[in-house]
Amino acid sequence: MLEKFYPDLQADRVQDIDLDFLVKNNIKGLILDIDNTLVPEHVEEADENTIAWIDKVRKMGFRVCIVSNASEKRVIKFNNKLNVDFIHRASKPSCKSFVKAMEIMNTKASETAVIGDQIFTDIYGGNKVDMFTILVTPIDKREYFLSD
C-alpha cells in the first residue's frame, strides 16, 4: 500500500524533467497539475517559462492534459495562453479524472506520466491507475486560499 505514495521520479521543477528519458520509456501523454507545479498557487495565468516548456513538450510529440482540483474559472484563465485539454474540479486523487485524461489524450496508463507537487493527490492518484509518476518540489511553500 505505501508504494502508492512513492513517485517513480523526482525533480526540482518541471523544466528539470528529462524528457528524453520519458520518450525512451514510451511515455506519450503528460497529465499536469497547475498550482505549485507549473506556477505558484496565486499566479492566475501561465507565465513565460510554463508557455515555453509546454511548447517544448508538444514539439517533442507529447500530448498534454491539465488535471486540477481548481475551479473551472481558475483553470480556463490559466489555460488561456496554453490552449491544452483540461479537467477542472478533478477530485484528485480519484481515479476518474486520470482515466478521463487518458481518454482525452488517447493514451494507456503505461504511456502516461502524472506530474505534480502533491503526494496525496497527484502521486497517489497516478499510482492508483498505474501511471508513471513524477513529483516536483512545490514552487511556493506557502498556501494561498482564493475564492472564486
C-alpha positions, 0 to 999 in steps of 0.5 A, spaced: 500 500 500 505 505 501 508 504 494 502 508 492 505 514 495 512 513 492 513 517 485 517 513 480 521 520 479 523 526 482 525 533 480 526 540 482 521 543 477 518 541 471 523 544 466 528 539 470 524 533 467 528 529 462 524 528 457 528 524 453 528 519 458 520 519 458 520 518 450 525 512 451 520 509 456 514 510 451 511 515 455 506 519 450 501 523 454 503 528 460 497 529 465 499 536 469 497 539 475 497 547 475 498 550 482 505 549 485 507 545 479 507 549 473 506 556 477 505 558 484 498 557 487 496 565 486 499 566 479 492 566 475 495 565 468 501 561 465 507 565 465 513 565 460 517 559 462 510 554 463 508 557 455 515 555 453 516 548 456 509 546 454 511 548 447 517 544 448 513 538 450 508 538 444 514 539 439 517 533 442 510 529 440 507 529 447 500 530 448 498 534 454 492 534 459 491 539 465 488 535 471 486 540 477 482 540 483 481 548 481 475 551 479 473 551 472 474 559 472 481 558 475 483 553 470 480 556 463 484 563 465 490 559 466 489 555 460 488 561 456 495 562 453 496 554 453 490 552 449 491 544 452 485 539 454 483 540 461 479 537 467 477 542 472 474 540 479 478 533 478 477 530 485 484 528 485 486 523 487 480 519 484 481 515 479 476 518 474 479 524 472 486 520 470 482 515 466 478 521 463 485 524 461 487 518 458 481 518 454 482 525 452 489 524 450 488 517 447 493 514 451 494 507 456 496 508 463 503 505 461 504 511 456 502 516 461 506 520 466 502 524 472 506 530 474 505 534 480 507 537 487 502 533 491 503 526 494 496 525 496 493 527 490 497 527 484 502 521 486 497 517 489 492 518 484 497 516 478 499 510 482 492 508 483 491 507 475 498 505 474 501 511 471 508 513 471 509 518 476 513 524 477 513 529 483 516 536 483 518 540 489 512 545 490 514 552 487 511 556 493 511 553 500 506 557 502 498 556 501 494 561 498 486 560 499 482 564 493 475 564 492 472 564 486 
